[in-house]
């Protein structure tokens, strides 16, 4: 059994278990949950499609030499630093962040560098810190969180370099 099949079976199994749990709570709850889930699906599928199609366009437009030069397997720690900075500066949600990472991998980005990019994007997306974190938490706490999280993209890249190519 492939990893993708295991993930698919696990996800569908989880949905079936949750659906059964909701069904046991009553018809009104089940209909409401199905309606809300359907609306979420309808709203997010176009965004995912645009991100995936857009990543294909980006991959076709960006010369592979640019990606391999800045984020390629031979870029080493400079590539990890570049990827970490780029991840922190990348605006947008998962459709944007993961699409850019997928493009980097497609055109020759090194796995450690792309891992550093994804982790930095998840931890340090600057616009998310400004628009979401600081309004909800004290700025001093947000900057402290970012500071103590700073080693993680580098640690993950180091582990990826030790383990080898996936």
Secondary structure as GFF3:
##gff-version 3
##sequence-region A 1 166
A	DSSP	alpha_helix	3	25	.	.	.	ID=ss1
A	DSSP	alpha_helix	27	61	.	.	.	ID=ss2
A	DSSP	alpha_helix	64	71	.	.	.	ID=ss3
A	DSSP	three_ten_helix	73	75	.	.	.	ID=ss4
A	DSSP	alpha_helix	76	89	.	.	.	ID=ss5
A	DSSP	alpha_helix	94	106	.	.	.	ID=ss6
A	DSSP	alpha_helix	111	124	.	.	.	ID=ss7
A	DSSP	alpha_helix	126	128	.	.	.	ID=ss8
A	DSSP	pi_helix	129	133	.	.	.	ID=ss9
A	DSSP	alpha_helix	134	136	.	.	.	ID=ss10
A	DSSP	alpha_helix	139	149	.	.	.	ID=ss11
A	DSSP	alpha_helix	151	163	.	.	.	ID=ss12
###
